[in-house]
Amino acid sequence: MPARHEEIADELRRAIDREEYTVGDLLPAETELAADYGVSRGTVRQAVAALTAEGLIGSRQGARRVVLASRRSQSFAELRSFAQWARAMGREATGQVVVSEYRPATSEDCVRLQLAAGTRVLHVLRVRGLDGEPVLLERTVYADWISPAVERIEPQCPSVTQRLFEDEGLVFAYGEHVIDAVAAGARDAELLGVRRSSPLLRVRRVTTTREGRPVEWSDDRYRSDAVSFSVHNSIENNALARKTAE
């Protein structure tokens, strides 16, 4: 029989999945949850710690916990960071910055991030891995207002999304994705450990806050032998999901 804190954690997961708490919402205070479930605050803390470890919620010192994702957020109709997705599968996410530099915003940067021409933005090339194996290249352009916070994050940070919440209170709420296939160039092949011209799955995305303010746009390239995408259709939804390759 599961321990009480495990039962509470599962009830909270289901509540998040049902969107009783959506991304960016505050969870009730520990005292309120303890009263609702008839348990001690220590039991509530154990339950909440499990959800924090899974990347579903985040916490900042002295503040109530915020919903960052749901288990259903593996769907591209919603939003989940690479590290959150990896944790949900029981895998370890790694990250390493290869290049980080400021450049004047291009016309594409200005359109995607809603910036004035010539605004200096931070460009980051990052290699992401699953259990130490490189599977993804992220070429990300960060809007000028968040670039300094990103620049302060250590190059090996496994989850920039989590760190930006912890440091800045920033919640990535919405994403728009365009998916296609490209051939690996010499640089991509070297960083991902594949042959040149190998097929890569490319996801170009723009991520915003709940208020619709653009935070970043990125060109993400996955090794096709490590990650695949599937579409699940019904009359109620059309969800595209990311999963490891079989």
Rosetta silent file (secondary structure, phi, psi, omega in degrees, C-alpha in Angstrom):
SEQUENCE: MPARHEEIADELRRAIDREEYTVGDLLPAETELAADYGVSRGTVRQAVAALTAEGLIGSRQGARRVVLASRRSQSFAELRSFAQWARAMGREATGQVVVSEYRPATSEDCVRLQLAAGTRVLHVLRVRGLDGEPVLLERTVYADWISPAVERIEPQCPSVTQRLFEDEGLVFAYGEHVIDAVAAGARDAELLGVRRSSPLLRVRRVTTTREGRPVEWSDDRYRSDAVSFSVHNSIENNALARKTAE
SCORE:     score description
SCORE:     0.000 S_00000001
   1 L     0.000  130.686 -177.419    0.000    0.000    0.000 S_00000001
   2 L   -66.066  149.046  176.082    1.493    3.392   -0.968 S_00000001
   3 L   -64.757  159.324 -176.126    2.509    5.810    1.760 S_00000001
   4 H   -61.381  -39.092 -178.719    0.206    8.747    2.412 S_00000001
   5 H   -66.762  -29.903  176.994    2.578   11.291    0.881 S_00000001
   6 H   -69.711  -38.570  176.940    2.701    9.189   -2.313 S_00000001
   7 H   -63.936  -41.575  179.564   -1.103    9.175   -2.477 S_00000001
   8 H   -66.146  -42.177  178.543   -1.199   12.950   -2.044 S_00000001
   9 H   -59.434  -41.668 -179.396    1.466   13.430   -4.715 S_00000001
  10 H   -68.441  -36.934  177.357   -0.574   11.332   -7.143 S_00000001
  11 H   -64.894  -39.461  178.063   -3.756   13.288   -6.362 S_00000001
  12 H   -67.600  -38.188  176.219   -1.905   16.545   -7.037 S_00000001
  13 H   -59.128  -46.019 -179.227   -0.539   15.139  -10.319 S_00000001
  14 H   -65.066  -36.500  177.822   -4.045   14.268  -11.436 S_00000001
  15 H   -64.434  -38.355  177.049   -5.302   17.721  -10.433 S_00000001
  16 H   -68.160  -41.822  178.486   -2.575   19.291  -12.571 S_00000001
  17 H   -62.024  -36.224  179.005   -3.404   16.958  -15.465 S_00000001
  18 L   -78.735   -1.076 -179.882   -7.086   17.971  -15.200 S_00000001
  19 L    65.300   27.102  166.760   -5.912   21.610  -15.338 S_00000001
  20 L   -65.737  -31.651  169.786   -7.351   22.418  -11.934 S_00000001
  21 L  -122.943  117.076 -179.958   -3.907   24.005  -11.635 S_00000001
  22 L   -99.521  170.655 -179.433   -2.518   25.236  -14.956 S_00000001
  23 L   -55.981  127.968 -179.048    1.015   26.335  -15.853 S_00000001
  24 L    97.332  -14.327  179.661    1.856   29.453  -13.846 S_00000001
  25 L   -75.255  151.174  173.750   -0.757   28.825  -11.137 S_00000001
  26 E   -87.018  137.517  169.879    0.179   28.771   -7.455 S_00000001
  27 L   -74.201  156.039  173.654   -0.473   25.631   -5.462 S_00000001
  28 L   -57.923  157.079  178.158   -2.342   26.100   -2.165 S_00000001
  29 L   -63.920  157.900 -179.340   -0.146   26.800    0.862 S_00000001
  30 H   -56.569  -40.974 -179.207    1.231   23.828    2.820 S_00000001
  31 H   -62.589  -38.851  179.928   -1.097   24.574    5.737 S_00000001
  32 H   -68.482  -43.710  179.000   -4.108   24.549    3.399 S_00000001
  33 H   -65.114  -39.757  179.216   -3.069   21.296    1.735 S_00000001
  34 H   -61.389  -41.160  178.642   -2.383   19.695    5.116 S_00000001
  35 H   -67.483  -42.268 -179.247   -5.873   20.642    6.288 S_00000001
  36 H   -60.385  -41.026 -175.118   -7.487   19.427    3.038 S_00000001
  37 H   -96.067   -4.476  178.624   -5.808   16.004    3.258 S_00000001
  38 L    67.033   39.045 -178.107   -5.882   15.679    7.056 S_00000001
  39 L  -132.028  176.389  177.592   -2.123   15.212    7.366 S_00000001
  40 L   -79.710  162.672  177.072    0.886   17.030    8.795 S_00000001
  41 H   -64.102  -30.169  178.178    2.794   19.697    6.884 S_00000001
  42 H   -63.226  -38.098  177.988    5.747   17.302    6.792 S_00000001
  43 H   -66.824  -40.722  176.962    3.694   14.789    4.807 S_00000001
  44 H   -62.212  -41.900 -179.513    2.650   17.554    2.401 S_00000001
  45 H   -61.266  -38.960  177.855    6.285   18.600    1.983 S_00000001
  46 H   -62.799  -42.497  179.746    7.213   15.021    1.005 S_00000001
  47 H   -64.369  -44.877 -178.055    4.446   14.960   -1.607 S_00000001
  48 H   -67.799  -35.109  178.811    5.406   18.323   -3.012 S_00000001
  49 H   -61.419  -36.272  178.958    9.097   17.374   -3.094 S_00000001
  50 H   -64.497  -42.249  179.717    8.241   14.457   -5.408 S_00000001
  51 H   -69.097  -33.631  177.181    6.456   16.785   -7.861 S_00000001
  52 H   -66.003  -42.634  179.533    9.348   19.242   -7.716 S_00000001
  53 H   -63.501  -29.836  179.258   11.827   16.471   -8.565 S_00000001
  54 L   -81.680   -6.934 -179.423    9.666   15.550  -11.578 S_00000001
  55 L    82.749   10.351 -179.764    9.716   19.117  -12.862 S_00000001
  56 L   -78.798  -33.035  179.110    5.958   19.569  -12.482 S_00000001
  57 E  -132.910  162.166  178.010    6.260   22.393   -9.966 S_00000001
  58 E  -130.903  157.743  179.715    8.941   24.840   -8.917 S_00000001
  59 L  -137.389  148.026  174.715    9.677   26.638   -5.681 S_00000001
  60 L  -126.855  148.438 -176.092   11.501   29.780   -4.658 S_00000001
  61 L   -58.449  128.550  177.178   12.568   30.617   -1.122 S_00000001
  62 L    79.307    5.703 -177.620    9.781   32.317    0.790 S_00000001
  63 L  -126.678  156.313  176.376    7.235   31.881   -2.008 S_00000001
  64 L   -71.227  158.179 -175.701    4.456   29.419   -2.750 S_00000001
  65 L   -77.292  145.315 -174.964    5.070   26.705   -5.300 S_00000001
  66 E  -117.353  140.493  176.744    4.199   27.317   -8.949 S_00000001
  67 E   -75.045  124.730 -179.313    3.033   24.810  -11.557 S_00000001
  68 L  -104.286  -25.058 -177.175    5.643   24.543  -14.339 S_00000001
  69 L  -166.711  175.530  170.930    4.239   21.645  -16.401 S_00000001
  70 L  -130.964  165.929  178.032    1.944   18.638  -16.349 S_00000001
  71 H   -61.804  -30.548  177.884    2.565   15.017  -17.295 S_00000001
  72 H   -71.067  -11.328 -176.248    0.427   15.678  -20.361 S_00000001
  73 H   -74.384    3.166  166.759    2.880   18.437  -21.308 S_00000001
  74 H   -65.270  -19.371  175.730    5.005   15.928  -23.206 S_00000001
  75 E   -70.565  139.237  177.883    2.466   16.862  -25.870 S_00000001
  76 L   -74.248   -5.577  172.772    3.601   19.648  -28.164 S_00000001
  77 L   -72.359  -15.526  178.391    0.120   21.121  -27.761 S_00000001
  78 L  -119.907 -140.853 -175.174    1.440   22.160  -24.350 S_00000001
  79 L  -154.601  130.868  172.258    4.951   22.824  -23.147 S_00000001
  80 L  -151.079  138.467  179.483    7.707   20.980  -21.342 S_00000001
  81 L   -72.623  164.344  178.729   11.429   21.581  -21.327 S_00000001
  82 H   -57.889  -44.471 -177.765   13.883   18.919  -22.474 S_00000001
  83 H   -65.773  -40.340  178.035   15.048   18.346  -18.886 S_00000001
  84 H   -63.932  -42.198  178.578   11.479   18.013  -17.566 S_00000001
  85 H   -62.106  -44.054 -179.902   10.648   15.562  -20.350 S_00000001
  86 H   -62.707  -44.730 -179.656   13.773   13.499  -19.604 S_00000001
  87 H   -61.377  -37.302 -179.690   12.992   13.355  -15.876 S_00000001
  88 H   -62.872  -24.927  178.522    9.446   12.181  -16.607 S_00000001
  89 L   -95.330    1.709 -177.642   10.962    9.154  -18.395 S_00000001
  90 L    77.459   21.385  179.357   13.451    8.447  -15.612 S_00000001
  91 L  -106.250  158.354  178.439   16.374    9.642  -17.731 S_00000001
  92 L   -98.273  123.374  177.392   19.118   12.100  -16.801 S_00000001
  93 E   -90.462  137.856  174.918   19.289   15.282  -18.886 S_00000001
  94 E  -125.472  161.063  179.396   22.632   16.960  -19.471 S_00000001
  95 E  -151.096  145.812  177.557   23.563   20.205  -21.123 S_00000001
  96 E  -147.082  122.875  177.153   26.729   21.951  -22.269 S_00000001
  97 E   -77.022  127.841  177.676   27.030   25.408  -23.803 S_00000001
  98 E   -96.348  -41.987  179.437   29.326   25.409  -26.838 S_00000001
  99 E  -139.311  137.480  173.379   28.904   29.069  -27.859 S_00000001
 100 E  -143.673  114.008 -176.639   27.316   32.018  -26.040 S_00000001
 101 E  -154.458  150.569  176.350   27.589   35.477  -27.564 S_00000001
 102 E   -86.463  140.451  176.164   25.670   38.710  -28.099 S_00000001
 103 E  -142.159  157.187  172.299   24.813   39.766  -31.637 S_00000001
 104 E   -65.252  138.154 -178.734   22.594   42.432  -33.205 S_00000001
 105 L   -61.920  133.850  174.284   19.130   40.980  -33.786 S_00000001
 106 L   -78.239  173.981  177.834   18.510   39.835  -37.347 S_00000001
 107 H   -61.679  -37.009  178.198   15.241   40.592  -39.113 S_00000001
 108 H   -66.335  -42.476  177.384   14.065   37.070  -38.186 S_00000001
 109 H   -58.123  -44.170 -177.235   15.003   37.626  -34.530 S_00000001
 110 H   -62.785  -41.154 -179.665   13.057   40.904  -34.507 S_00000001
 111 H   -68.616  -47.484 -174.754    9.933   39.303  -35.942 S_00000001
 112 H   -70.621  -35.037 -176.036    9.970   36.234  -33.711 S_00000001
 113 H  -103.610    2.776  177.476   10.883   38.078  -30.505 S_00000001
 114 L    56.701   54.008 -177.728    9.000   41.325  -31.270 S_00000001
 115 L  -116.698  159.945  174.999   12.127   43.476  -30.960 S_00000001
 116 L   -75.954  152.284 -179.954   13.315   46.691  -32.539 S_00000001
 117 L   -57.508  137.276  176.675   15.899   46.461  -35.324 S_00000001
 118 L    84.950   -2.998  177.651   19.478   46.262  -34.043 S_00000001
 119 L   -60.076  135.223  177.958   18.595   45.102  -30.520 S_00000001
 120 E   -80.134  127.552 -178.471   21.440   43.057  -29.023 S_00000001
 121 E  -127.220  158.808 -178.003   20.322   39.512  -28.232 S_00000001
 122 E   -94.894  123.686  175.075   22.050   36.482  -26.761 S_00000001
 123 E  -103.012  128.840 -179.053   22.736   33.543  -29.088 S_00000001
 124 E  -129.392  128.949  170.634   23.475   30.208  -27.399 S_00000001
 125 E  -105.969  121.088 -174.197   24.481   26.900  -28.979 S_00000001
 126 E  -130.796  136.922  173.566   23.926   24.087  -26.498 S_00000001
 127 E   -98.034  127.453  178.226   24.385   20.300  -26.717 S_00000001
 128 E  -111.656  145.134 -178.141   21.787   18.324  -24.767 S_00000001
 129 E  -131.936  159.357  170.662   22.128   14.705  -23.776 S_00000001
 130 E  -114.165  118.518 -178.400   20.170   11.782  -22.350 S_00000001
 131 L    52.413   38.627  175.199   22.175    9.785  -19.796 S_00000001
 132 L    87.439   -6.802 -179.371   25.334   11.381  -21.154 S_00000001
 133 E   -97.851  124.043 -178.551   24.694   10.629  -24.831 S_00000001
 134 E   -65.370  128.406 -178.782   24.301   13.709  -27.087 S_00000001
 135 E  -131.710  -11.059 -171.738   20.885   13.728  -28.760 S_00000001
 136 E  -148.927  137.848  169.120   19.976   17.377  -29.350 S_00000001
 137 E  -111.346  128.207  176.558   21.496   20.662  -30.493 S_00000001
 138 E  -111.570  120.550  170.470   19.730   23.841  -29.391 S_00000001
 139 E  -108.901  101.763 -169.530   20.459   27.096  -31.191 S_00000001
 140 E  -115.225  137.451  174.166   18.558   29.564  -29.067 S_00000001
 141 E  -113.176  121.914 -178.550   18.144   33.328  -29.336 S_00000001
 142 E  -100.836  138.471  177.335   17.027   34.999  -26.108 S_00000001
 143 L   -59.171  152.955 -174.616   15.166   38.303  -25.989 S_00000001
 144 L   -58.223  -33.960 -174.415   17.177   41.243  -24.680 S_00000001
 145 L   -72.835  -21.437 -179.902   15.200   41.524  -21.425 S_00000001
 146 L  -109.199  -10.259 -176.470   16.038   37.965  -20.323 S_00000001
 147 H   -55.978  -44.781 -179.750   19.509   37.592  -21.883 S_00000001
 148 H   -59.624  -37.315  178.896   21.495   38.806  -18.824 S_00000001
 149 H   -66.939  -38.780  178.290   19.794   36.221  -16.598 S_00000001
 150 H   -66.590  -40.069 -177.984   20.568   33.444  -19.098 S_00000001
 151 H   -62.015  -28.816 -178.742   24.184   34.588  -19.377 S_00000001
 152 L   -77.836  -13.072 -176.908   24.640   34.152  -15.609 S_00000001
 153 L   -77.647  137.424 -178.212   23.646   30.461  -15.718 S_00000001
 154 L   -62.938  146.620 -174.641   26.546   27.989  -15.630 S_00000001
 155 L   -59.619  -26.953 -176.985   27.312   26.295  -18.984 S_00000001
 156 L   -93.020    8.974 -176.244   26.575   22.773  -17.659 S_00000001
 157 L   -59.603  125.497 -177.577   23.120   23.618  -16.253 S_00000001
 158 L   -74.462  -23.133 -177.578   20.757   20.736  -17.160 S_00000001
 159 L  -140.762   99.155  176.461   17.586   22.887  -17.101 S_00000001
 160 H   -66.674  -35.861  178.169   17.645   26.539  -18.081 S_00000001
 161 H   -57.339  -48.838 -179.745   13.857   26.592  -17.729 S_00000001
 162 H   -64.704  -42.091 -177.861   14.060   25.531  -14.082 S_00000001
 163 H   -65.659  -39.992  179.500   16.911   27.930  -13.321 S_00000001
 164 H   -66.319  -31.675  173.967   15.125   30.916  -14.828 S_00000001
 165 H   -67.839  -47.260 -177.263   12.128   30.157  -12.652 S_00000001
 166 H   -63.245  -40.589 -175.338   14.280   29.831   -9.532 S_00000001
 167 H   -85.788  -36.773 -170.802   16.319   32.973  -10.253 S_00000001
 168 H  -120.483   -8.276 -175.980   13.797   35.226  -11.993 S_00000001
 169 L    73.540   18.173 -176.586   10.371   33.729  -11.339 S_00000001
 170 L   -83.417  129.269  176.435    9.953   33.257  -15.104 S_00000001
 171 L  -114.323  120.066  174.193    7.431   30.637  -16.245 S_00000001
 172 L   -77.187  115.725 -170.770    7.559   29.419  -19.862 S_00000001
 173 L  -109.684  -35.643 -174.193    3.868   29.048  -20.659 S_00000001
 174 E  -133.936  146.831  177.662    3.285   28.793  -24.409 S_00000001
 175 E  -140.734  143.781  174.193    5.186   27.465  -27.389 S_00000001
 176 E  -116.392  128.110 -172.736    4.712   27.436  -31.144 S_00000001
 177 E  -123.993  137.956  172.256    6.531   24.634  -32.994 S_00000001
 178 E  -122.814  125.708 -172.584    7.368   23.973  -36.638 S_00000001
 179 E  -118.522  132.926  174.312    8.815   20.517  -37.355 S_00000001
 180 E  -152.389 -171.556 -179.886   10.722   19.267  -40.399 S_00000001
 181 E  -120.487  142.789  178.002   13.794   17.217  -41.326 S_00000001
 182 E  -137.667  162.699  175.804   17.281   18.450  -42.262 S_00000001
 183 E   -92.818  140.727 -179.972   20.644   16.873  -43.078 S_00000001
 184 L   -68.781  126.272  171.439   23.448   17.202  -40.555 S_00000001
 185 L   -80.879 -177.836 -175.417   26.167   19.619  -41.583 S_00000001
 186 H   -61.256  -43.510 -177.905   29.790   19.181  -40.528 S_00000001
 187 H   -67.469  -45.455 -179.357   29.374   21.059  -37.209 S_00000001
 188 H   -62.587  -42.507 -179.390   26.140   19.313  -36.263 S_00000001
 189 H   -61.089  -42.526 -179.477   27.584   15.908  -37.150 S_00000001
 190 H   -64.460  -45.367 -176.008   30.651   16.493  -34.986 S_00000001
 191 H   -71.074  -31.027 -178.331   28.669   17.683  -31.950 S_00000001
 192 H   -96.356   -6.716  178.824   26.082   14.910  -32.139 S_00000001
 193 L    70.183   38.095  178.087   28.484   12.115  -33.042 S_00000001
 194 L  -124.320  171.581  177.464   26.759   11.188  -36.311 S_00000001
 195 L   -76.282  149.603  174.829   27.847   11.078  -39.942 S_00000001
 196 L   -59.690  140.129 -177.379   27.621   14.171  -42.067 S_00000001
 197 L    77.695    3.091  174.632   24.302   14.327  -43.974 S_00000001
 198 L   -61.869  146.731 -179.463   22.615   12.079  -41.404 S_00000001
 199 E   -71.658  135.945  175.185   18.915   12.974  -41.018 S_00000001
 200 E  -123.514  143.996  173.432   18.032   15.209  -38.076 S_00000001
 201 E   -89.439  120.380 -177.215   14.578   16.135  -36.794 S_00000001
 202 E  -105.488  132.165  174.269   14.360   19.919  -36.564 S_00000001
 203 E  -122.304  114.998  174.104   11.937   21.767  -34.301 S_00000001
 204 E   -99.066  126.531 -172.306   11.798   25.538  -34.632 S_00000001
 205 E  -137.671  150.780  170.920    9.969   27.052  -31.698 S_00000001
 206 E  -121.015  129.255 -178.113    9.030   30.364  -30.119 S_00000001
 207 E  -116.297  138.002 -177.822    8.342   30.357  -26.386 S_00000001
 208 E  -130.289  169.007  172.433    6.429   33.045  -24.500 S_00000001
 209 L   -78.590  176.864  177.498    5.232   33.936  -21.020 S_00000001
 210 L   -61.710  -27.625 -179.455    1.593   33.570  -19.993 S_00000001
 211 L   -83.291   -1.288  179.024    1.124   37.184  -21.064 S_00000001
 212 L    88.047   11.472  179.292    2.390   36.357  -24.559 S_00000001
 213 L   -81.232  122.715 -179.983    5.772   38.103  -24.218 S_00000001
 214 E   -63.394  133.753  177.892    8.403   36.265  -26.316 S_00000001
 215 E  -103.001  -44.563 -173.879   11.265   34.853  -24.253 S_00000001
 216 E  -156.059  159.365  163.870   13.258   32.889  -26.811 S_00000001
 217 E  -135.357  147.627 -170.134   13.197   31.309  -30.214 S_00000001
 218 E  -145.192  149.390  171.553   15.198   28.233  -31.049 S_00000001
 219 E  -110.973  103.702 -176.779   16.267   25.879  -33.810 S_00000001
 220 E  -103.691  132.254 -177.938   16.458   22.456  -32.130 S_00000001
 221 E  -125.640  116.677 -176.897   17.946   19.472  -33.974 S_00000001
 222 E  -100.270  141.740  168.194   17.436   15.940  -32.671 S_00000001
 223 E   -63.581  128.194 -175.137   19.274   12.810  -33.670 S_00000001
 224 L   -71.596  -17.785  177.989   16.640   10.789  -35.492 S_00000001
 225 L   -87.578   -2.647 -177.112   17.861    7.512  -33.947 S_00000001
 226 L  -113.706  -29.659 -176.202   17.343    8.867  -30.431 S_00000001
 227 E  -137.302  141.187  174.320   14.073   10.822  -30.528 S_00000001
 228 E  -133.830  168.828  179.127   10.899   10.524  -32.576 S_00000001
 229 E  -124.618  142.032  178.223    7.568   12.339  -32.714 S_00000001
 230 E  -130.654  152.183 -179.910    4.109   10.804  -32.835 S_00000001
 231 E  -115.134  130.514  177.601    0.664   12.248  -33.503 S_00000001
 232 E  -115.843  118.409 -176.430   -2.445   11.141  -31.619 S_00000001
 233 E  -107.065  145.825  168.728   -5.733   12.178  -33.204 S_00000001
 234 L  -156.312  176.128  179.277   -9.265   12.259  -31.861 S_00000001
 235 L   -71.368  -14.063 -177.246  -12.329   14.431  -32.366 S_00000001
 236 L  -101.385  -23.645 -178.387  -11.308   16.383  -29.259 S_00000001
 237 L  -155.427  168.788  177.706   -7.597   16.951  -29.819 S_00000001
 238 E  -142.290   81.609 -169.621   -4.656   16.531  -32.145 S_00000001
 239 E   -98.129  128.570  176.114   -1.658   16.157  -29.881 S_00000001
 240 E   -98.835  126.139 -174.732    1.893   15.793  -31.134 S_00000001
 241 E  -118.646  146.855  176.433    4.122   14.039  -28.599 S_00000001
 242 E   -98.445  138.216  178.016    7.878   13.711  -28.275 S_00000001
 243 E  -150.140  164.578  176.599    9.304   10.319  -27.299 S_00000001
 244 E   -73.325  149.081 -179.069   12.564    8.397  -27.435 S_00000001
 245 L   -67.673  143.755 -179.898   13.143    6.422  -30.600 S_00000001
 246 L   -93.005    0.000    0.000   12.247    2.743  -30.437 S_00000001
